[in-house]
């Protein structure tokens, strides 16, 4: 994922040397625009899409170059096909990166598409980069590019999901993404934990976590269905008695792909004390 982000950043920097940082309000407005565009596409609303795409719009994704008319026709066809079959994949967008000036903007985000195939849930991931310009006072999309994520990049994103879920205390994430035969070794006690014990540990946590991040990640793929991720996990907050903590943990996570989606099979953490 780091390599992907660096390449995108270099492309943006070369094209817009005067690119300025957006305010939080600017970024929120652009994210709202992007999400509304996605919902408009899902509903196949041709008239609305005509206003969103610039006249000179081009989709530059590998293998699927499209102008404005072709992109809109393709979107409407997808909507009609989903309506006729009653099967529409569920798409979510997250991990936004947004930059802008008063008249130009770039929006990049991850796409997660979930669908049913042969009675089983399938999940695929990609990343999109959109370039927008403000014309006649309104944002319009002038170009778009996207690509599927490699398994290694997918696992890096899922490690970030894990960190975010830990910060929120999101038990549903762990229930969904830990394999039933998961085993983990606690970085605090050295105890071997099952999936249910790990979830209970988070549910009954007395400390308050105020920050969590993953650093220095490295991914090794072992065939098509196994990945090993190593890195550093930083966790800070306050203990039950109010005492602050700031922990760094060296970790190894083993992921396996089962029934079309990645799950955590095993995890081991070691405290970094120096």
PANU-833954 format. One record per residue (C-alpha): residue number from 0; x, y, z. Coordinates in nm, 3 decimals, padded with zeros to 5 digits. Layout:
# residues N
+-----+---------+---------+---------+
| num |      xx |      yy |      zz |
+-----+---------+---------+---------+
| NUM |       X |       Y |       Z |
...
+-----+---------+---------+---------+
***
This chain:
# residues 274
+-----+---------+---------+---------+
| num |      xx |      yy |      zz |
+-----+---------+---------+---------+
|   0 |  00.000 |  00.000 |  00.000 |
|   1 |  00.285 |  00.241 |  00.083 |
|   2 |  00.424 |  00.199 | -00.268 |
|   3 |  00.082 |  00.269 | -00.420 |
|   4 |  00.040 |  00.584 | -00.215 |
|   5 |  00.390 |  00.708 | -00.302 |
|   6 |  00.333 |  00.659 | -00.677 |
|   7 | -00.002 |  00.841 | -00.661 |
|   8 |  00.155 |  01.125 | -00.463 |
|   9 |  00.435 |  01.167 | -00.717 |
|  10 |  00.188 |  01.178 | -01.005 |
|  11 | -00.024 |  01.439 | -00.828 |
|  12 |  00.278 |  01.648 | -00.733 |
|  13 |  00.407 |  01.651 | -01.090 |
|  14 |  00.072 |  01.753 | -01.234 |
|  15 | -00.017 |  02.017 | -00.974 |
|  16 |  00.297 |  02.183 | -00.835 |
|  17 |  00.084 |  02.451 | -00.664 |
|  18 | -00.141 |  02.197 | -00.488 |
|  19 | -00.234 |  02.332 | -00.146 |
|  20 | -00.359 |  02.153 |  00.158 |
|  21 | -00.737 |  02.150 |  00.199 |
|  22 | -00.915 |  02.257 |  00.512 |
|  23 | -01.105 |  01.989 |  00.700 |
|  24 | -01.430 |  02.139 |  00.573 |
|  25 | -01.306 |  02.129 |  00.212 |
|  26 | -01.210 |  01.763 |  00.246 |
|  27 | -01.542 |  01.674 |  00.405 |
|  28 | -01.732 |  01.845 |  00.121 |
|  29 | -01.527 |  01.661 | -00.142 |
|  30 | -01.576 |  01.327 |  00.033 |
|  31 | -01.951 |  01.395 |  00.045 |
|  32 | -01.941 |  01.474 | -00.329 |
|  33 | -01.761 |  01.147 | -00.399 |
|  34 | -02.004 |  00.941 | -00.191 |
|  35 | -02.302 |  01.109 | -00.359 |
|  36 | -02.146 |  01.028 | -00.698 |
|  37 | -02.117 |  00.664 | -00.593 |
|  38 | -02.480 |  00.651 | -00.483 |
|  39 | -02.593 |  00.820 | -00.806 |
|  40 | -02.400 |  00.561 | -01.005 |
|  41 | -02.553 |  00.277 | -00.802 |
|  42 | -02.901 |  00.406 | -00.891 |
|  43 | -02.814 |  00.457 | -01.258 |
|  44 | -02.932 |  00.818 | -01.263 |
|  45 | -02.824 |  00.931 | -01.608 |
|  46 | -02.931 |  01.296 | -01.575 |
|  47 | -02.738 |  01.342 | -01.250 |
|  48 | -02.429 |  01.171 | -01.395 |
|  49 | -02.439 |  01.412 | -01.690 |
|  50 | -02.382 |  01.693 | -01.439 |
|  51 | -02.112 |  01.513 | -01.242 |
|  52 | -01.888 |  01.424 | -01.537 |
|  53 | -01.711 |  01.703 | -01.726 |
|  54 | -01.760 |  01.720 | -02.103 |
|  55 | -01.396 |  01.621 | -02.156 |
|  56 | -01.402 |  01.344 | -01.892 |
|  57 | -01.180 |  01.040 | -01.948 |
|  58 | -01.154 |  00.715 | -01.755 |
|  59 | -00.788 |  00.617 | -01.775 |
|  60 | -00.808 |  00.284 | -01.591 |
|  61 | -00.597 |  00.011 | -01.757 |
|  62 | -00.794 | -00.183 | -02.014 |
|  63 | -01.110 |  00.030 | -01.987 |
|  64 | -01.053 |  00.379 | -02.134 |
|  65 | -01.387 |  00.557 | -02.160 |
|  66 | -01.511 |  00.904 | -02.245 |
|  67 | -01.808 |  01.068 | -02.072 |
|  68 | -02.080 |  00.908 | -02.285 |
|  69 | -01.924 |  00.562 | -02.263 |
|  70 | -01.879 |  00.585 | -01.885 |
|  71 | -02.241 |  00.690 | -01.827 |
|  72 | -02.377 |  00.424 | -02.066 |
|  73 | -02.173 |  00.158 | -01.886 |
|  74 | -02.299 |  00.271 | -01.545 |
|  75 | -02.662 |  00.271 | -01.656 |
|  76 | -02.623 | -00.076 | -01.811 |
|  77 | -02.483 | -00.209 | -01.485 |
|  78 | -02.781 | -00.065 | -01.298 |
|  79 | -03.031 | -00.218 | -01.542 |
|  80 | -02.858 | -00.556 | -01.522 |
|  81 | -02.869 | -00.547 | -01.140 |
|  82 | -03.237 | -00.451 | -01.145 |
|  83 | -03.327 | -00.735 | -01.378 |
|  84 | -03.132 | -00.999 | -01.190 |
|  85 | -03.206 | -00.865 | -00.843 |
|  86 | -02.837 | -00.903 | -00.763 |
|  87 | -02.640 | -00.588 | -00.689 |
|  88 | -02.294 | -00.599 | -00.532 |
|  89 | -02.250 | -00.391 | -00.218 |
|  90 | -01.975 | -00.131 | -00.255 |
|  91 | -01.815 |  00.077 |  00.019 |
|  92 | -01.548 |  00.348 | -00.004 |
|  93 | -01.297 |  00.428 |  00.270 |
|  94 | -00.940 |  00.535 |  00.350 |
|  95 | -00.979 |  00.863 |  00.164 |
|  96 | -00.684 |  01.081 |  00.062 |
|  97 | -00.796 |  01.428 | -00.054 |
|  98 | -00.603 |  01.735 | -00.168 |
|  99 | -00.730 |  02.049 | -00.335 |
| 100 | -00.688 |  02.408 | -00.441 |
| 101 | -00.984 |  02.643 | -00.493 |
| 102 | -01.034 |  02.501 | -00.845 |
| 103 | -00.872 |  02.155 | -00.856 |
| 104 | -00.895 |  01.844 | -00.641 |
| 105 | -00.773 |  01.486 | -00.625 |
| 106 | -00.965 |  01.217 | -00.438 |
| 107 | -00.826 |  00.870 | -00.379 |
| 108 | -00.995 |  00.591 | -00.181 |
| 109 | -01.026 |  00.217 | -00.140 |
| 110 | -01.326 |  00.034 | -00.283 |
| 111 | -01.461 | -00.283 | -00.124 |
| 112 | -01.709 | -00.482 | -00.334 |
| 113 | -01.903 | -00.766 | -00.173 |
| 114 | -02.112 | -01.004 | -00.382 |
| 115 | -02.250 | -01.357 | -00.372 |
| 116 | -02.102 | -01.627 | -00.598 |
| 117 | -02.213 | -01.988 | -00.588 |
| 118 | -02.386 | -01.919 | -00.259 |
| 119 | -02.072 | -01.779 | -00.097 |
| 120 | -01.981 | -01.421 | -00.013 |
| 121 | -01.695 | -01.287 | -00.225 |
| 122 | -01.501 | -00.969 | -00.149 |
| 123 | -01.274 | -00.778 | -00.386 |
| 124 | -01.071 | -00.462 | -00.332 |
| 125 | -00.951 | -00.182 | -00.559 |
| 126 | -00.829 |  00.176 | -00.532 |
| 127 | -00.949 |  00.473 | -00.735 |
| 128 | -00.795 |  00.815 | -00.807 |
| 129 | -01.028 |  01.092 | -00.927 |
| 130 | -00.928 |  01.433 | -01.061 |
| 131 | -01.185 |  01.713 | -01.030 |
| 132 | -01.209 |  02.073 | -01.144 |
| 133 | -01.446 |  02.344 | -01.029 |
| 134 | -01.624 |  02.480 | -01.334 |
| 135 | -01.896 |  02.745 | -01.321 |
| 136 | -01.888 |  02.713 | -00.943 |
| 137 | -01.949 |  02.336 | -00.936 |
| 138 | -01.713 |  02.040 | -00.898 |
| 139 | -01.695 |  01.807 | -01.197 |
| 140 | -01.496 |  01.489 | -01.252 |
| 141 | -01.247 |  01.529 | -01.537 |
| 142 | -01.058 |  01.201 | -01.507 |
| 143 | -01.055 |  00.876 | -01.318 |
| 144 | -00.816 |  00.584 | -01.283 |
| 145 | -00.837 |  00.267 | -01.079 |
| 146 | -00.677 | -00.069 | -01.028 |
| 147 | -00.742 | -00.384 | -00.825 |
| 148 | -00.536 | -00.422 | -00.510 |
| 149 | -00.283 | -00.699 | -00.486 |
| 150 | -00.323 | -00.946 | -00.201 |
| 151 | -00.030 | -00.782 | -00.023 |
| 152 | -00.187 | -00.435 | -00.047 |
| 153 | -00.522 | -00.579 |  00.065 |
| 154 | -00.363 | -00.724 |  00.380 |
| 155 | -00.196 | -00.392 |  00.458 |
| 156 | -00.533 | -00.221 |  00.445 |
| 157 | -00.685 | -00.492 |  00.663 |
| 158 | -00.412 | -00.438 |  00.921 |
| 159 | -00.522 | -00.073 |  00.932 |
| 160 | -00.883 | -00.191 |  00.968 |
| 161 | -00.772 | -00.405 |  01.263 |
| 162 | -00.603 | -00.107 |  01.428 |
| 163 | -00.914 |  00.110 |  01.376 |
| 164 | -01.137 | -00.166 |  01.516 |
| 165 | -00.916 | -00.196 |  01.823 |
| 166 | -00.938 |  00.180 |  01.878 |
| 167 | -01.319 |  00.173 |  01.853 |
| 168 | -01.363 | -00.151 |  02.044 |
| 169 | -01.548 | -00.286 |  01.738 |
| 170 | -01.619 | -00.645 |  01.841 |
| 171 | -01.809 | -00.715 |  01.518 |
| 172 | -01.491 | -00.662 |  01.316 |
| 173 | -01.306 | -00.929 |  01.515 |
| 174 | -01.599 | -01.169 |  01.497 |
| 175 | -01.608 | -01.130 |  01.120 |
| 176 | -01.237 | -01.127 |  01.038 |
| 177 | -01.083 | -01.373 |  01.285 |
| 178 | -01.093 | -01.734 |  01.170 |
| 179 | -01.286 | -01.972 |  01.393 |
| 180 | -00.963 | -02.163 |  01.461 |
| 181 | -00.768 | -01.843 |  01.535 |
| 182 | -00.496 | -01.851 |  01.798 |
| 183 | -00.305 | -01.555 |  01.938 |
| 184 | -00.034 | -01.486 |  02.193 |
| 185 | -00.096 | -01.183 |  02.415 |
| 186 |  00.180 | -00.921 |  02.405 |
| 187 |  00.103 | -00.833 |  02.768 |
| 188 |  00.070 | -01.173 |  02.937 |
| 189 |  00.209 | -01.424 |  02.690 |
| 190 | -00.115 | -01.619 |  02.723 |
| 191 | -00.240 | -01.825 |  02.428 |
| 192 | -00.585 | -01.697 |  02.326 |
| 193 | -00.863 | -01.845 |  02.113 |
| 194 | -01.092 | -01.629 |  01.904 |
| 195 | -01.361 | -01.611 |  02.171 |
| 196 | -01.104 | -01.531 |  02.439 |
| 197 | -00.954 | -01.255 |  02.226 |
| 198 | -01.297 | -01.100 |  02.167 |
| 199 | -01.384 | -01.128 |  02.537 |
| 200 | -01.052 | -00.964 |  02.625 |
| 201 | -01.146 | -00.662 |  02.413 |
| 202 | -01.505 | -00.659 |  02.544 |
| 203 | -01.388 | -00.657 |  02.906 |
| 204 | -01.099 | -00.415 |  02.856 |
| 205 | -01.080 | -00.168 |  03.147 |
| 206 | -00.828 |  00.068 |  02.989 |
| 207 | -00.923 |  00.347 |  02.749 |
| 208 | -00.749 |  00.344 |  02.409 |
| 209 | -00.706 |  00.689 |  02.256 |
| 210 | -00.469 |  00.608 |  01.972 |
| 211 | -00.367 |  00.305 |  01.767 |
| 212 | -00.153 |  00.277 |  01.456 |
| 213 |  00.046 |  00.021 |  01.258 |
| 214 |  00.396 |  00.104 |  01.136 |
| 215 |  00.680 | -00.051 |  00.937 |
| 216 |  00.462 | -00.317 |  00.778 |
| 217 |  00.605 | -00.588 |  00.557 |
| 218 |  00.398 | -00.854 |  00.377 |
| 219 |  00.517 | -01.190 |  00.243 |
| 220 |  00.275 | -01.391 |  00.033 |
| 221 |  00.302 | -01.771 |  00.054 |
| 222 |  00.110 | -01.893 | -00.248 |
| 223 | -00.239 | -01.762 | -00.324 |
| 224 | -00.405 | -01.809 |  00.012 |
| 225 | -00.155 | -01.731 |  00.289 |
| 226 |  00.010 | -01.405 |  00.391 |
| 227 |  00.249 | -01.317 |  00.672 |
| 228 |  00.251 | -00.957 |  00.796 |
| 229 |  00.513 | -00.820 |  01.033 |
| 230 |  00.531 | -00.469 |  01.174 |
| 231 |  00.509 | -00.245 |  01.477 |
| 232 |  00.185 | -00.167 |  01.657 |
| 233 |  00.165 |  00.147 |  01.872 |
| 234 | -00.113 |  00.176 |  02.126 |
| 235 | -00.167 |  00.459 |  02.373 |
| 236 | -00.433 |  00.568 |  02.618 |
| 237 | -00.507 |  00.542 |  02.990 |
| 238 | -00.523 |  00.251 |  03.231 |
| 239 | -00.826 |  00.196 |  03.453 |
| 240 | -00.657 |  00.402 |  03.728 |
| 241 | -00.598 |  00.693 |  03.489 |
| 242 | -00.228 |  00.628 |  03.439 |
| 243 | -00.124 |  00.696 |  03.077 |
| 244 |  00.037 |  00.425 |  02.866 |
| 245 |  00.219 |  00.424 |  02.535 |
| 246 |  00.305 |  00.074 |  02.415 |
| 247 |  00.497 | -00.041 |  02.110 |
| 248 |  00.460 | -00.402 |  02.003 |
| 249 |  00.647 | -00.599 |  01.737 |
| 250 |  00.398 | -00.837 |  01.581 |
| 251 |  00.356 | -01.120 |  01.333 |
| 252 |  00.013 | -01.192 |  01.185 |
| 253 | -00.078 | -01.488 |  00.965 |
| 254 | -00.370 | -01.442 |  00.725 |
| 255 | -00.545 | -01.711 |  00.521 |
| 256 | -00.796 | -01.676 |  00.239 |
| 257 | -01.104 | -01.890 |  00.293 |
| 258 | -01.427 | -01.881 |  00.093 |
| 259 | -01.303 | -01.581 | -00.103 |
| 260 | -01.203 | -01.354 |  00.187 |
| 261 | -00.902 | -01.300 |  00.408 |
| 262 | -00.914 | -01.399 |  00.777 |
| 263 | -00.665 | -01.380 |  01.062 |
| 264 | -00.545 | -01.729 |  01.153 |
| 265 | -00.277 | -01.645 |  01.411 |
| 266 | -00.116 | -01.343 |  01.576 |
| 267 |  00.178 | -01.298 |  01.811 |
| 268 |  00.302 | -00.977 |  01.975 |
| 269 |  00.621 | -00.893 |  02.164 |
| 270 |  00.656 | -00.571 |  02.370 |
| 271 |  00.931 | -00.331 |  02.260 |
| 272 |  01.091 | -00.206 |  02.579 |
| 273 |  01.378 |  00.011 |  02.457 |
+-----+---------+---------+---------+
***
